[in-house]
Amino acid sequence: MNKIFLSLITIFLTTIISDAQILHNDLKTTRADSLRGGLRAERTSYDVKYYHLDIKINPEEKSIAGYNQITFRVVEPTSRIQIDLFDNLKIDSIKLDGELLKYTREFNAVFIDLPSEYTINEVKSLYFYYSGKPTIAKKAPWDGGFVFDKTPSGDHFIAVACQGFGASSWWPNKDHQSDEPDSMLISIAIPEGLKNISNGRFRGVDSLANGYNRWNWFVSNPINNYDVTVNIADYVHFSDTYKDLDLDYWVLPENLEKAKVQFEEVKPMMQCFEEKMGFYPFKEDGYKLVETPYLGMEHQSAVAYGNKYLKGYLGHDLSGSGVGLKWDFIIIHETGHEWYGNSITSSDIADMWIHEGFTQYTEVIYTECRWGYEDAMTYINGLKRNVQNDIPIIGPYGVNKEGSGDMYPKGALFLNTLRHVVNNDDLWWKTFKSYTLDHKKSIVNTVIVQSYFEEKLNMDLEPLFNQYLRTTDIPVLEWKKNGKKYEYRWTRVVDGFNMPVDVIIGNENKRLTPTTTWQKLKLDDNDVNIDVATGQFYIFTKEAAN
């Protein structure tokens, strides 16, 4: 492979990983951002219990029309609530107990005046009727919206991806990650001859009088708004099981035989993830892979698959090491999100590293399960080339802004570093699994994650969390060697940073605990080689002048 081609591939892969699903690298904020990302009384006063989304999709017009039934419980007395719907979609009416409600729109926020002030624990259902042409994605899943495509045989091939961009780009809801419905019914009417595959369990097809069929799917678990999906094509179906978990696959007819081979990877993946993270968290809703006209997304219990039945990431290895070509990136990564992102959800997208860093780490976990520790370390270290260190991983809160796309590789490298700081794999994997199980189907933030690991590991992790998540600096171990004396210290670090690090002196492994002041280590031999374990710790090294 020539050097020019290698450089082009590196640029291509770096662009992919830095841009993937990151929609707000511009940190300037607006009133619209605050309305979308903030928590004010009109949002915090109620808790969504149930959605019933019932819409018709017209593929020829590229339009949608219908309603969302929103059942909510009042948690603070209120007479006004906020629901979100992009302003390019028309509000036809909003009703509660048969009464038309008044509302005002500001950007993509809809402020609804309730008939009276409701009191704590009252449960109400409103019906939000709407219609129009939703945003069409130009490069899903890296931007948001609908994809209206055609299969090779000329049939409609339709899907949606809206993480970051907003579920309210195509259906009305409380579009904030801090609130998920306890359950949801998804009813999608489409022309006869097509099938719609959505989240959860199939509840049957209703034949309508207008040449349309309504496909009904029920989700019995809490679900992120951006995970709610439609997948429309003339699909064929096959199935399997892992233990007592249903595995269902929906693919284009021409790809059936390839899918039967490619999707065999699901079972060893499930076995690995069960060992390290606990059993698949949405057993009640089953597990599906659904072929889509775009690369992939972590839609809960209906994972979008568009990796062309190739190993790696569309046949490329994000790590550049070759290890990433041993498995299908989209199957592993997007399924990893079922644990991190779908089951454990960050309350604000500023903390999306809790989704993406942990999920990229599941790629390392799977590699280690199948091919061993050395390959896993080769893969994780290859991801260093994708780190930009442009802005911190954690973004600004309350304004619907993510942090850096580094949340993927740097987030995973941080977890790998933390594993080796712990220096006890039994304790690390026990803690990692208990974190995943103890926070199953819950909403968290970085403070909760840090506190949990600190308690279970009995460590003060604040300097590490601050360093890797809130700054763009990678710790530098500065060192100098003079005869039988080895001196070392941390530079480019936050206050209080004293992370231990391993070095190999000759053939002996030794753990050092540097601080920001010079420390000395006496050597037995002034000719001995000293190697820092940069493969286990995400750090840089620098030789200082004597």
C-alpha positions in Angstrom: 0.0 0.0 0.0 1.6 3.3 -1.0 2.1 6.2 1.4 -0.3 8.5 -0.4 -3.1 6.0 -0.2 -2.3 5.3 3.5 -2.5 9.0 4.2 -5.9 9.3 2.4 -7.3 6.3 4.4 -6.1 7.8 7.7 -7.8 11.1 6.9 -11.0 9.3 5.8 -11.1 7.2 9.0 -10.3 10.2 11.3 -13.1 12.2 9.7 -15.5 9.3 10.2 -14.8 8.8 13.8 -14.6 12.5 14.7 -17.8 13.3 13.0 -19.9 10.2 13.8 -23.2 11.4 15.3 -21.5 14.6 16.6 -23.7 17.4 15.4 -22.7 20.4 17.6 -18.9 21.0 17.6 -19.7 24.7 17.4 -19.9 25.7 21.1 -21.8 28.9 20.5 -25.2 28.7 22.1 -28.5 30.2 21.2 -32.0 30.6 22.7 -33.1 27.6 20.6 -30.3 25.5 22.1 -31.4 26.4 25.6 -35.1 25.6 24.8 -34.0 22.2 23.5 -31.3 21.3 26.0 -32.5 23.1 29.2 -34.7 21.9 32.0 -37.2 24.5 33.1 -40.5 24.2 35.0 -42.5 23.4 31.8 -40.4 20.3 31.5 -39.6 19.3 35.0 -43.2 19.5 36.2 -44.2 16.3 34.5 -42.9 12.8 33.9 -43.7 11.0 30.7 -45.2 7.5 31.4 -46.3 6.3 27.9 -46.3 7.3 24.3 -48.5 6.0 21.5 -47.1 7.2 18.2 -49.7 6.6 15.4 -48.7 8.0 12.0 -49.0 7.4 8.3 -45.9 7.7 6.1 -46.4 8.5 2.5 -43.3 7.5 0.6 -44.2 9.3 -2.6 -44.9 12.6 -0.9 -42.1 12.0 1.7 -44.7 13.2 4.3 -46.0 12.0 7.7 -49.3 12.7 9.4 -50.9 11.4 12.7 -50.6 11.9 16.4 -48.7 11.1 19.5 -50.7 10.3 22.6 -48.6 11.5 25.5 -49.5 10.2 28.9 -47.8 12.0 31.8 -47.8 12.2 35.6 -47.6 15.6 37.2 -44.6 15.9 39.6 -44.9 19.6 40.3 -48.2 21.7 40.1 -48.4 23.0 36.6 -50.7 24.6 34.1 -48.2 24.8 31.2 -45.9 22.2 29.7 -43.3 22.0 26.9 -43.4 19.5 24.1 -41.0 19.6 21.2 -41.6 19.5 17.5 -39.5 21.0 14.7 -41.1 24.1 13.3 -41.1 22.8 9.8 -43.9 20.4 10.8 -47.5 21.7 11.2 -49.4 21.3 14.5 -53.0 20.3 13.5 -54.4 20.3 17.0 -53.6 19.4 20.6 -56.4 17.9 22.7 -56.8 16.8 26.3 -60.0 15.2 27.6 -61.6 16.2 24.3 -60.8 19.8 24.7 -58.7 21.8 22.3 -55.6 23.3 24.0 -54.0 26.6 23.3 -50.3 26.7 22.6 -47.4 28.9 21.4 -44.3 28.0 19.5 -40.8 29.3 20.0 -38.3 27.7 17.6 -38.8 24.0 18.0 -40.5 24.2 21.5 -44.2 24.1 21.8 -45.6 25.6 25.1 -49.0 24.1 25.8 -51.6 25.7 28.2 -53.4 23.1 30.2 -57.1 23.4 31.0 -56.3 24.1 34.6 -53.4 23.7 37.1 -52.8 20.1 37.7 -51.6 18.8 41.0 -48.9 16.3 42.0 -49.6 12.7 40.9 -52.4 13.5 38.5 -52.1 11.4 35.3 -53.3 12.9 32.1 -53.1 12.0 28.4 -53.0 14.6 25.6 -53.2 14.0 21.9 -50.8 15.9 19.7 -51.9 15.9 16.0 -49.4 17.0 13.4 -48.4 16.6 9.8 -45.9 17.7 7.2 -42.6 16.8 5.5 -39.8 15.9 8.0 -36.2 16.9 7.5 -34.4 14.6 5.0 -30.9 13.5 6.1 -28.2 14.3 3.7 -25.6 11.9 5.2 -27.3 9.8 7.8 -26.4 8.9 10.5 -24.0 11.8 10.7 -26.7 14.3 10.3 -30.4 13.7 11.3 -33.7 13.0 9.6 -35.4 10.6 7.3 -33.8 8.6 4.5 -36.1 7.9 1.5 -34.1 5.5 -0.7 -34.8 2.6 -3.0 -33.6 -1.0 -2.9 -31.7 -2.4 -5.9 -35.0 -3.9 -7.1 -36.6 -0.5 -7.0 -38.8 -0.9 -3.8 -39.0 1.9 -1.2 -36.3 1.7 1.4 -37.0 4.2 4.2 -35.5 4.7 7.7 -34.7 7.5 10.2 -31.7 8.5 12.3 -31.9 11.4 14.6 -29.5 11.1 17.5 -28.3 14.6 18.5 -30.4 16.2 15.8 -33.6 15.4 17.7 -36.5 12.9 17.7 -38.7 16.0 17.6 -37.5 16.4 14.0 -40.2 13.8 13.1 -42.5 13.2 16.1 -43.7 15.4 19.1 -42.2 14.4 22.5 -40.4 15.8 25.5 -37.1 15.8 23.6 -34.6 15.5 26.4 -32.6 12.5 27.5 -33.5 13.0 31.2 -37.1 11.6 30.7 -38.0 8.4 29.0 -41.5 6.8 28.7 -41.9 3.6 30.7 -43.4 1.9 27.6 -44.4 2.9 24.1 -46.7 1.7 21.2 -45.5 2.5 17.7 -48.1 2.3 15.0 -46.9 3.1 11.5 -49.2 3.0 8.4 -47.4 2.4 5.1 -48.5 1.2 1.6 -49.4 -2.4 1.1 -46.5 -4.5 0.0 -44.0 -2.9 2.4 -43.1 -3.9 6.0 -42.3 -1.6 8.9 -39.9 -2.8 11.6 -39.8 -0.7 14.7 -38.7 -1.2 18.3 -40.0 -3.9 20.6 -42.4 -6.7 20.0 -44.6 -7.1 16.9 -48.3 -6.5 17.8 -49.8 -7.3 14.4 -50.8 -5.6 11.2 -54.1 -3.7 10.7 -55.5 -3.6 7.1 -56.7 -0.1 6.4 -59.2 0.9 3.7 -56.9 3.3 1.8 -54.3 0.8 0.5 -52.3 1.1 3.6 -51.4 -1.3 6.4 -50.6 -0.3 9.9 -47.7 -2.1 11.6 -47.9 -2.1 15.4 -44.9 -2.6 17.7 -44.8 -2.4 21.5 -41.8 -1.4 23.6 -42.2 -2.6 27.2 -39.0 -0.9 28.5 -38.0 2.7 28.9 -36.6 4.0 25.6 -34.6 7.1 24.6 -36.5 9.4 22.2 -33.8 9.2 19.6 -33.9 5.4 19.7 -37.5 5.3 18.4 -37.4 4.2 14.8 -39.1 3.1 11.6 -37.5 0.8 9.0 -39.5 0.3 5.8 -38.8 -2.1 3.0 -40.0 -5.3 1.5 -38.0 -7.2 4.1 -37.5 -10.9 4.6 -37.1 -12.3 8.1 -35.1 -15.1 9.8 -34.5 -15.7 13.4 -32.3 -17.5 16.0 -32.0 -17.6 19.8 -29.2 -17.0 22.3 -30.2 -18.8 25.5 -33.8 -17.5 26.0 -33.3 -14.3 24.1 -35.0 -14.0 20.7 -32.8 -12.9 17.8 -34.7 -11.5 14.8 -33.2 -10.4 11.6 -34.9 -8.3 8.9 -32.9 -7.9 5.6 -33.4 -7.2 2.0 -34.3 -10.4 0.0 -31.2 -10.2 -2.1 -29.0 -10.1 1.0 -30.6 -13.0 2.9 -27.8 -15.6 2.4 -25.0 -13.1 3.2 -26.9 -12.0 6.3 -27.3 -15.6 7.6 -23.5 -15.9 7.5 -22.7 -12.4 8.8 -25.1 -12.3 11.7 -23.7 -15.5 13.2 -21.4 -13.1 15.0 -24.3 -12.0 17.2 -24.2 -15.1 19.4 -20.5 -15.0 20.5 -20.9 -11.3 21.0 -23.9 -11.8 23.3 -21.9 -14.4 25.2 -19.0 -12.0 25.6 -21.1 -9.1 26.6 -23.1 -11.2 29.1 -19.8 -12.2 30.8 -18.4 -8.7 31.1 -21.6 -6.5 31.2 -24.5 -8.7 32.2 -27.3 -10.3 30.1 -28.8 -8.3 27.3 -30.9 -5.6 29.1 -34.1 -5.7 26.9 -34.9 -9.3 26.8 -38.7 -8.5 27.1 -38.5 -6.7 23.8 -36.1 -9.1 22.0 -33.1 -8.2 19.9 -33.3 -7.3 16.2 -30.8 -6.4 13.5 -32.6 -4.5 10.7 -30.9 -3.6 7.4 -31.0 0.1 6.6 -30.0 2.4 3.8 -27.5 4.1 6.0 -24.5 2.7 8.0 -26.1 2.0 11.4 -27.6 3.3 14.6 -28.2 1.9 18.1 -32.0 1.9 17.9 -33.1 0.0 21.0 -34.1 -3.6 20.3 -34.0 -2.8 16.5 -30.4 -2.1 15.8 -29.9 -0.4 12.4 -27.4 -2.3 10.2 -25.9 -1.0 7.0 -22.3 -2.2 7.0 -22.7 -4.0 3.6 -21.9 -7.4 5.2 -18.3 -6.5 5.5 -15.8 -6.8 8.4 -14.5 -3.7 10.0 -16.1 -0.3 9.3 -17.3 -0.7 5.7 -14.2 -2.8 5.1 -11.8 -0.5 6.9 -10.2 -0.8 10.3 -10.6 2.3 12.5 -7.6 1.3 14.5 -5.3 0.9 11.5 -3.9 -2.2 13.2 -5.7 -5.0 11.3 -7.4 -6.3 14.4 -10.6 -4.3 13.6 -11.0 -6.4 10.4 -11.7 -9.5 12.5 -15.3 -8.5 13.3 -18.2 -6.4 11.9 -17.9 -3.0 13.5 -21.6 -2.1 13.2 -22.9 -5.3 14.8 -20.5 -4.9 17.8 -20.5 -1.2 18.3 -24.2 -0.5 17.8 -25.2 -3.5 19.9 -22.8 -2.4 22.6 -25.1 0.7 22.9 -27.9 -1.5 24.1 -26.0 -1.5 27.4 -24.4 2.0 27.2 -26.7 4.6 25.8 -30.0 2.7 25.7 -29.9 0.9 29.1 -27.6 3.4 30.8 -28.5 6.9 29.5 -26.8 10.2 30.2 -29.2 12.9 31.4 -27.6 15.5 29.2 -25.9 15.1 25.9 -23.0 17.0 27.3 -22.2 13.6 29.0 -22.5 11.6 25.8 -19.1 10.0 26.5 -21.1 7.8 28.9 -22.7 6.4 25.7 -19.8 6.5 23.2 -16.7 6.0 25.3 -18.1 3.0 27.0 -19.5 1.6 23.8 -16.2 2.0 21.9 -14.7 0.2 24.9 -17.1 -2.8 24.2 -15.2 -3.2 20.9 -12.1 -3.8 23.0 -13.9 -6.1 25.3 -15.2 -8.2 22.4 -11.7 -8.4 20.8 -10.3 -9.6 24.1 -13.1 -12.2 24.5 -12.5 -13.6 21.1 -8.8 -13.1 20.3 -7.1 -12.3 23.6 -5.5 -9.5 25.6 -2.7 -8.7 23.2 -5.0 -8.1 20.2 -7.3 -6.0 22.4 -4.4 -3.8 23.4 -3.3 -3.6 19.8 -6.8 -2.4 18.8 -7.2 0.2 21.6 -3.8 1.7 21.0 -4.6 1.9 17.3 -7.5 4.2 18.1 -5.1 6.8 19.4 -4.7 8.0 15.9 -8.3 9.1 15.8 -8.0 11.4 18.9 -8.1 15.1 17.9 -7.8 16.8 21.4 -9.7 19.7 20.0 -12.2 20.4 22.8 -13.0 18.5 26.0 -15.0 15.3 25.8 -17.7 16.8 28.2 -19.7 19.5 26.6 -21.6 22.5 28.1 -24.7 21.4 30.0 -28.3 22.6 29.4 -27.9 23.7 25.8 -28.1 20.4 23.8 -24.3 20.4 22.9 -22.1 17.4 22.9 -18.4 17.6 23.6 -15.6 16.5 21.3 -15.9 13.5 19.0 -13.0 12.3 21.0 -15.7 10.8 23.3 -15.4 7.7 21.2 -11.6 6.8 21.1 -10.4 9.0 24.0 -13.3 7.8 26.2 -12.3 4.2 25.5 -8.7 4.9 26.1 -9.6 6.5 29.4 -11.4 3.4 30.5 -8.5 1.2 29.4 -6.2 3.5 31.4 -8.4 3.2 34.4 -8.3 -0.6 34.1 -4.6 -0.5 34.4 -4.5 2.0 37.2 -6.6 -0.4 39.1 -4.0 -3.1 38.4 -6.4 -5.9 39.4 -8.4 -7.4 36.6 -10.7 -9.4 38.9 -11.7 -6.1 40.7 -11.9 -4.2 37.4 -14.2 -6.6 35.6 -16.3 -7.1 38.7 -16.7 -3.3 39.1 -17.4 -2.8 35.4 -20.1 -5.4 35.4 -21.7 -4.2 38.6 -21.7 -0.6 37.3 -23.6 -1.8 34.3 -26.1 -3.9 36.2 -26.6 -1.5 39.1 -27.5 1.3 36.7 -29.5 -0.8 34.3 -32.3 1.1 32.7 -31.4 4.3 34.5 -30.3 7.8 33.7 -26.9 9.0 35.0 -24.4 11.7 34.7 -20.6 11.9 35.0 -20.7 12.7 38.7 -22.7 9.4 39.3 -20.3 7.4 37.1 -17.2 8.8 38.9 -18.7 8.3 42.4 -19.6 4.7 41.6 -16.2 3.7 40.4 -14.5 5.6 43.3 -16.6 3.8 45.9 -16.1 0.3 44.4 -12.4 0.8 43.6 -11.7 2.8 46.8 -9.8 5.4 44.8 -10.0 9.2 44.4 -10.6 9.4 40.7 -11.4 13.1 40.4 -8.0 14.1 39.0 -8.3 11.4 36.3 -11.9 12.3 35.3 -10.9 16.0 35.2 -7.8 15.3 33.1 -9.2 13.0 30.5 -12.8 14.3 30.2 -12.6 18.0 31.0 -9.2 19.0 29.4 -7.6 18.5 26.0 -4.2 17.7 27.5 -2.8 14.2 27.6 -0.6 13.6 30.7 3.1 13.7 29.9 5.6 11.7 31.9 8.7 13.7 31.8 11.9 11.8 32.7 15.7 12.0 32.7 18.3 9.4 33.4 21.7 10.2 34.8 23.8 7.1 35.5 22.1 5.0 38.1 19.5 7.6 38.8 16.1 7.9 37.0 14.0 11.0 37.7 10.4 11.5 36.6 7.3 13.7 37.0 4.0 14.5 35.5 3.5 17.6 33.3 0.5 19.1 31.5 -1.8 17.7 34.2 -4.5 19.1 36.4 -4.0 19.9 40.1 -3.6 16.8 42.3 -2.8 14.5 39.4 -0.7 11.6 40.7 -1.8 8.7 38.5 0.4 5.6 38.9 2.1 4.2 35.9 4.0 1.1 35.1 7.5 1.0 33.7 9.7 -1.9 32.6 13.2 -1.7 34.0 15.2 -4.4 32.2 12.9 -7.4 32.5 11.2 -6.2 35.7 7.8 -4.5 35.8 7.7 -1.7 38.4 4.9 0.7 39.4 5.7 4.3 39.9 3.5 7.0 41.3 4.7 10.3 39.8 3.6 13.7 41.0 4.2 17.1 39.5 7.5 17.4 41.3 10.6 15.4 40.4 11.0 12.0 42.1 14.1 9.8 42.0 14.5 6.1 41.4 17.9 4.4 42.0 18.9 1.8 39.4 21.2 -1.2 39.9 22.7 -0.7 36.5 23.3 2.5 34.6 22.9 0.7 31.3 19.5 -0.7 32.0 16.7 0.0 29.5 13.5 1.7 30.9 10.3 1.4 28.9 7.0 3.2 30.0 3.8 1.2 29.6 2.2 3.6 27.1 0.2 0.7 25.7 -1.7 0.3 29.0 -1.9 4.0 29.9 -2.9 6.8 27.6 0.0 9.1 28.2 2.9 10.7 26.4 6.5 10.6 27.5 9.2 13.2 27.1 12.9 13.1 27.9 14.0 16.2 29.9 17.3 17.9 29.6 19.7 17.0 32.4 
